[in-house]
Amino acid sequence: MGAVADPREGGRSVALATGGTVNYANRQLTTIHDPKVPFEEYLHYANISRQEETRLYGKGSDFQEGNSSLGGFIKGKVLRRSAAAPPPMTITEAAVTGKKETLDEKAAMDSDGNPIPERWEVTDAEWLNASRAARTATWGAIFYLIATDILGPFTTGWAFSQLGWGPGISLYTVFGFLSAYTGYQLWRMFVQLDSDRYPMRDFGDVAFRVYGQWARHICNILQSFQFFFNVGLIIISSGQSISQMSTGNLCFIVCVLVSAIAGCLIGQVRTLARFGWLASLAVALNLFVIFSTMGVMSNSPPNYTAVAASYPDVLPDPTNPAPIHYAAGSPPGLGLVNNVSGLMQAVFSYGGATLFINLLSEMRRPFDFWKGLLCGEIFIYTVYIVYGAFCYGKQGQYVYNPSYQGINPYGWQTVGNTLELITGIIAACLYGNIGIKVLYNNVGMDLLNFPLLQSKKGKLLWVALVPIYWLLAFIVGASIPQFSQFSAFVGAACILQFTYTFPPLLMLGFKMQRDAILPGETFDPATGQVHRLDYGIKRWIRGYKKELLWNTWDLFFFLGSTVTAVLGIYSSIYLMHKAFSTNPNQAAFTCKSPTGG
């Protein structure tokens, strides 16, 4: 996703760098998404890569981290201070071929003393060095990235108001545990399928190696929709912030348009590296807003005006609110669709699995991912439970979504809205940046023969695509100004699939193929040929029986997640339709604000 062509992207980028005149001997340059590469070949080279990582960075090696895993990352990436870089660990040609390497400068001269032209062939050793050089993240860095990617607890209080104390705490706990389990599944598949020869870069790569090209396209398209809808959601929340700060004196559709234009201008940045310090700033601002809203809620009543504007069933008359009350079970007056809509906020909260493969692909030693995953999940779960329960305990049925817009003093409202307007635009630009690149690389380049993004034509296309992307996101956001139900729809239609539905299905297919391999079956790395003793459905049945209980659990898990997704989609659409019919503050392209002005 950077600005430099990566030779591992495939033959096209290497051909661009070399003028397209070289015949490549390295199969890996053109086979990352080659359906002819057998499953056994991925397993073979993944095993070699994991052994090599253990030799280079594991116990007994002479590798030195320099700083502590998390401390060094924060110092270098968050505080932007220089840190002592560890000496590079490279694999020489001798390590691959067994030949002694020479550093004699005369070797670069011909018989007449003239320099030999630089060769363009990429050797195995150079390939491995380039692949490993791109992997520098530690488990501490992964913990930080997981926390910042998923950390967004401002919907949890409203979710508790839709679920009640018991179901709220229980479901957040269960879904948190299940998200950790599916993260574990993605990690186990990654370490057994990823290698320096065939690196995996995103979620679609796992689907491709287990089920084929069709599964990869489904994942990439759905991921693109998720990022696009996330941008639309942030445009809505940012528009609500601007509307509240203007005290209703600015038409709501204009507020939404202003947030979209701001995101479009910042979104012209192509490289994610330029967003690094902004993302770190967003984390600090989010934490400040969390603690400040907790303090304000403890000393002031809820924002009845905003609640009445968005949820008239809860508060028909903001001048005469009923006493705050709580529910141990499902709150009275709410049906199954309301409960499921609240549950989808929990799904949205644990939505980081979409990017777990991207994070794993950056790790120096992917075996250590479980440490960052475990710490990140525990941290996020604790923050969500504490903050959600606190908001519900202070405001009861009047919790607003997002919570920082539901506090009453205008001054603190403005502080929260201003800071979250900044973090929202940053997040929207990050989602938009990744979303456009996913579309460009997997639809534009694969299907429409778009030029490389780093080329002149690619840069011009980027400049044209960004405003189109944001214009479409603005249209979606302005058409559905219902933050709670729209976020529930995105959680059910997109995020739930990557966090709960796809991982057990992928693990099931992976283990059925891996465990179907018989002792007499072989893979020849010299020719890339696989010798199998049988084919067809009998292999899948044999693989399924190898771990019968676990595979059956994953099958039921997949089916249960699918049913939950259907319920979530139905509930969110039903409630959106109801709001369109009964609430003028949540109509499409309206001047009336969902926050009441």
N, C-alpha and C positions, 0 to 999 in steps of 0.2 A: 504493500500500500504506500510505500515511500516514493520518492522522486527518482530513484535510480533503478534502471532495469536489472532485474534479478535473473541470471541465467537459468535458474531452476524453474522459471515460469514456463519454459517450453522452448521448442526450437525457434519460434518466431522471434522472441526477444534476443536470443543469441545470434540469430541470423541478422537481425538489425544491427547488432554491435559489430559484426564481422563482415558486413556487406553481402551476406547470403551466399557466400561462395565456398563454404567449408562443408565437407562430408563428415558428420559426427560419428565417432565410434561409440560414444557413451549412450546406451539405450535410455538411461534415466532422463535425458534431456527432453525426450518426446513421449514418455510413457507414464507421466504422473496421473493422467486420466485416460490411459489406454485400456479399454475393456479386455484386451487380449492378455494382459498381465494376470497370471493365475493367483488365486488367494494364497497358495502356499509360498509364493515368492515374497509377498508382503510379510508373512510370518518369518521367513528365513532372514531377510535383511533387517527386520525389526529386532530380532534376537541378537544379531551382530552389533547393531547400534547400541542396544542397552548394555551389552558386555563392554563395549568400548567406552561408554560413558562411565561405567563403574571403574574401569581401569584408569581413566583420566581424572575423575573427580570424586571417586568413592574413597572409602577408608583404605589407608595404606598408600595412597597416591601422594605426590609432592605438591598438589594444587593447593594454593592459599587463597581464601576468599577475599582477603584485604580488609574488609569491614564485616560486621555481622550482617546476616542476610537482610533483615528488615532495616537495620540502621543504615547500612550502606546505601540501600535503595532510596530511603527517605532523604539522606544527605545529598545524594547525587541527582535524584529525579524530582523530589518535592521541594527541598530547600535550594536546589540548584547550586550546590557547592561542589567544588572539585574533590574527587575521592581517588585514592590511589588505585589505579587499575591493576588487576592481577595479570601476571604474565600470560600471553596467549598460549593456549595449548593447541598445537597443530599436529596433524598426521602427515608424515613425510611420504614421499613416493616409495621409500624403502620399506615403510610399514605395510604398504599394499603389495608391492611386487617382490620384495626381498632383495632388491638390488641396492648396492651402496650408493648413496647420494654424493655428488661432487659439487664443490663450491668454486672450482677453478674458473677464473674469469676467462681464460683462454678457450674454455669450452664453448663460449659464445661467439668465437671467431672462426671464419673459414680459413682455408689454406693460404689465402692471400692476405690474411690479417683484417678482413672486413667483417663487421658485425653480421651475424646471422639474423635474418628477419625474425621478428617475434612470432612464435607459433600461436595459433588460435585454438588448437585442440585442447579440450578440457580433460585432464587426466582424472583417474579415480581419486587420487590424493587431493588434487585441487578441489574437486567436487565435495569431498568430505570436509575439507577445511572451510570452504565457503558455507556449506550447510551448517557446520557447527559454530562458525563465527556469528551467524545470525541468531544463535540461541544463547542468551546471556542472563535471562531472568532467573532469580532464585525463588524458593518457596515463600520467603518473606515478601518479596515483590508481588507474588501471586496473591497472598493474603490481602495486601493493600489494594490491588486491582479488583479483586472479588468484592471487597467491602465497598469500594467507591462505585463499582458498576451496579450493585444491587441496592446500596444504601439509599432508601427513599421512603422513610416511614410516615410521610405526611398523610397517607391514606388509611393507616391502620386504625386510627380512632373511629373513623366513619365505619370501617369494616366491623369493629366491635359493636357499634350501635345497630348494625343489621343482624348480628349473630347472637349477642348477649355474652355474659361473662363465661359461662361454661363452654358453649360451642366455640366461642372466639379463641380462648386460650387453647382448647383441645385441638382445633383445626389448624391453628398456626403451628402448634407443636408437631402434629402429624405431617403436615405438608412440609415443614422444615426438615424433618427426618427423611422424608421421601426425596426431597430435593438433594440432600446429602448423598442418599443412596444412588440416585441417578447420576450425580456427579462422579461418584465412585465408579459406576459402570462406564462412563465416558473415559475416565482415566485408564481403566483396565483395557479397554479396546484400543486406546491411543498407544499405550506402551507395547502392544502386541502387533500393531499394524503400521505405525510410523517408523521411518528410518531415515538415515542421511541420504540414502539413494532415492527413496520415495517419500519425501516429507509430506505431512498432512498440514493443511493451513486453516481449514474451517470445518464447520459441522457437516457440510455437504460432502467432504472428502470421506468421512466415516461411512455415510450412507452409500457412497459410490463403491467403496471396497467391500461392503457387506452385501448390498443388493443390486448395484449397478448404476448406470447413468441416469435412468429414470428417477431413482430415489434421490440422487444428487440434485437434479433439477427441481424436484418438489421442495427439498429443503432450502435451496437457494432462493426460489421464488417466494416461499413463505417467510423466510428471513427478511427478504426485501420488503414485503408487506409490513412486517413487524416494525422495522426501522421507520418506514414511511408513516405508519399510524402513530408511532411514538412522537415523531416530529409534529404531527397534527395535534396530539394531546398536549404537547408543551406549548404550542401556539394558543390553544384554548386557555390553559392555565395562565399563561403570560398575558393574554388579553384580559382575563379576569383581574389580574393584578393591576394592569393599567387602568381598568375601569374603576376599581376600588380607590386607587390613588387620585383619580379625577373626581371622586364622589358623584359619579353618574353624569357629569357634565359633558362627557365625550361619548358619542355613539359607540355601542359595543363592537359593531362590525369594523369601525375605524380602529378601535383598540387592537382587535385581532390582526388587522392589516398592518399596523405599525410593528407588531411583534414579528410578523412574517417577513417584512422588508428588512428588519434588523438582522434576522437570521440569514436571509438570502445574501446580504452584503458580507457578513462574517464567513458564511459558508463557501465563499469563493476560494478559501485556503484549501489547497489540495492535500498537503501532507499532514498527517496526524501529529507529527513531532512538534509542530507549532502550537498545538493545543495542550501540550504537556503541563505547562505552568498554570494555564487556565483551569485545567481539570483539578489540579492540586488546590487552587484557590476555591473552587466550587465545594470541595470537601469541607474546608474550614468554614465557609459561609453556611453550609447546611447544618453543621454542628451548632453554630451560633444560633440559627433560627430554631433548632430543636429546643435548646435550653431556654431561649427567650420566650417561646410560646408556652412552655411549661410554667415559667414564672408568671406570665401574664394571666394564664388560665386560673392560677391559684388565687388571683386577687381581683378578678373582674368577671362579669357574667358573659355568656356566649354572645355572638353576633346574631341577634334574632332577625335582623333585617335580611342578612344573606341566607339564613336558613329558610325564612318564609318565601324568599324569591325562588330558591332552587327546590325546596321540599315543602310545598304547601300542604301536603297531607300530614306532615309532622307538625307544622305550625301555621294554621290558617291566618291568624291575626298576630303580627309581631308586637303589637302594643299590649297584648294580653296573653303572655305565654303561660302555659301550665307549669307546675313545678317540675324540676328535673327528676327523672326517675331512671331506674336501671332494671335489668332483667337477668335472672340467673340462667334461664334458658332462652329460647327464641323470643324476642320482644313481642308483646301483644300487638295485634293489628298488622303484623307483617306476615306475608305468605312465603311460600317456598322460593318464588322468583326473587324476592328481596334477600332471603338468606343466601341463595346461590350467588347473587350479585356481590354481596359482601365477601363471600368466599373467594371470588375471583380477584379481589384486592390482595388476598394472601398469595394467590398464584402469581399475580403481577410482582409482588414483593420478592419472590424467590426466582426471578426470571433471568438470573445470570448464566444459566447453562447454555444459552445461545452462543456465548462467547468463550466457553471453557476450552474448546479445541484451539481457538486463536491464542489463548493464554498458554496452553500446553506447548504449542509450537514455538513459543519464545523461550522455553525453559532450557537451561543448561543441562539439567538432570531431571527429566520428567518423572522419574520414580519418586521424587520428593513432593509431587503435586498434592498428595493426600494431606500433608501437613498444612499447607496454605488453605486447602479446601475445608478441613476440619475447623481450623481457627476462624476462618471467615464465616462459616455457617453458624458457629456458636456465637460469634460477635453480633452478627446480623439478627439472629433469633432473639438474643437478649435485648438489643435495642428496640426491635419491633414490639416485643411483648411489653416491655416497660413503658415505652412511649404510647402505644395503643391503649393499654390499660389505664395509664394516667389521664389521657385525653377523655376517655369514656367515663372515668371516675369523676372528672371535674365538670363535664358538660353533658353527660348522659345522652339522651336522644337528640340533643341539639349539636352534636359534633358535626362540623362542616368538613367538606372534602374539596381542596386540601385544608389541613388543619390551621395553617398560619393565616388563612383568610377568614377563619371563624372566631378570631379574638376581637374584643369589642373596642378598646381605645384606638382611635384613628391613628395616633402617633405610632404605636407599636404595629398596627396593621401596615402602615407605610414602610416601616423598617423591614418587616418580613417580606412584603411584596417587592420592595426594591432589591433586596438581596436575592430572593428567589427568581426575580426577573433576570438577574445577571446569570445565576446558575442555570436557569431554564434555557436561556439562549445558548449558553455554552454546551449544555447537554444536547439540545436540538441540532446544533452544528455538528457535534460528534456523530449523532445518529444519522444525520443527513449525509455526512461525509462517507461513512461506512456504507450506508444504504445505496448511494449513487455508485460507489465502487463495486459493490456486489452486483448491481444491475449491469454496470459497464463491463465487468470482467466475465460474468457468467451468461449474460444475454447478448450484450453488444459484441464482444469479441468472439464468443463461441458460436453464436447463431447468426449475427449480422455482419461479421467480419469487420468490426470497428478497428481502427489503428490502436497501437499501444498508447496508454494514457500519458506516457512520458514523451511521446513524439509531439511535434508541433501541431499536427491535426488533432491529436488526442487532447492537448491542452485547450485548443479552441472549442472542441466538443464539450469539454468540462465546463467552460465558461457559459456555453449555451444551455447545458443541461441543468445547472444549478437553479437558475430562476424558474425554469419549467417545473422542476421538482418542488420548489417551495410554493409556487403558484397552486399546484395541485394539492399540496398539504394545506394551504390556506383555504381552498374551496372545501376540503373535507372537514377542517376544523370549524369553519363558519357554518357549514351545513348541519353539524351535529354538536352544538355548544352545550353538551351534557357531559361534564367531565367524569362523573362517577360511573355512568352507564357505558360511556365510550371506552373508558379504561377497563371496565369489566369485559366488554366485547373483545378488546385487544388481548386481554389476559386469556380468555377462553379460546379464541380463534387462532392465536399465534403462540403466545408465551407458554401456555400449558403444553403444547405439542413438543416444544424443544426441551422442556424441563421434566415432563412426566410421561408423555405418550411415546415419543420416538426412542429415548434411551433403552427402555426394556425391549422394545421391538428390535432394535439394532443389536442388543446384546443376545437376544434369542437367535437371530440369524447368524451372528458371529460364532457363538458356541456350537451351533448345529453344524456349521462347516468345519470348524476347528476340530471338534470331537469326532467327526465322521472319518478323519484321516486314520487309515489302518497302518500297522507296523511295517507292512511290506510295501507301502507307497513311498515314492521318493521324488525329490525335486533336484534337478541338475542346474546349479547356478551358472555353469558355463554356457549352456544352451537355452536356459529358461524353460525347459520342458518338464512337465509333471507326469509321472507314471501313476495312474490310479487303477485300482482293481475292479471298481464298479462305478456306475453312474446312476443318476436319477433320484427318484423319491426315496429309495431305500437308504441313501446316504443321509438325507435329512432326518429320516426316522431314527437311524442309528445314532446320529449326533444328538437328537432330542432326548433319547433315553439315557445318554451318558450321565447327565445331571437332571434327572427327571423332576425332582421336587422344585429345584431352583427354576428350571425352565417353565414349569407349570405356573409357579408364582409370577414369573415375568409375563407370561401370557395373560393371566388374570389381571395383573397390574396394568398392562397395555389396554385391555378391554375396559377396565374400570376408568382409566384416564380418558378413553374415548367417550364413554358415556358422560363423564363429568364435563368434557368439552362441549358436547351437544347440549347439555343442560345449561351451561354457562352462556353459550351463544343464544339459545332460545330466551333465557331470562333477560339478558341485556337488550336484545331486540324488542322484546315485549315491553320492557320498562321505557325504552327510548320512544316507542310508538305511543305509549301512554302519555309521556311528557310532551310530545309534539301535539297531542290532541287536547291537553288540559292546561298546559303551562306556557303562557306567552313569553315568559322570560327565557325559555329554552327552545324557542322556535328558530328555524333556519334563517340566516341572514337578517337578524333583527337588531334594532338599536337598543332594545331593552337588555339589561345586563343580568346574567345569572346570579350575581352577587347583590342585586337590588339597588345598586347605585348609591 
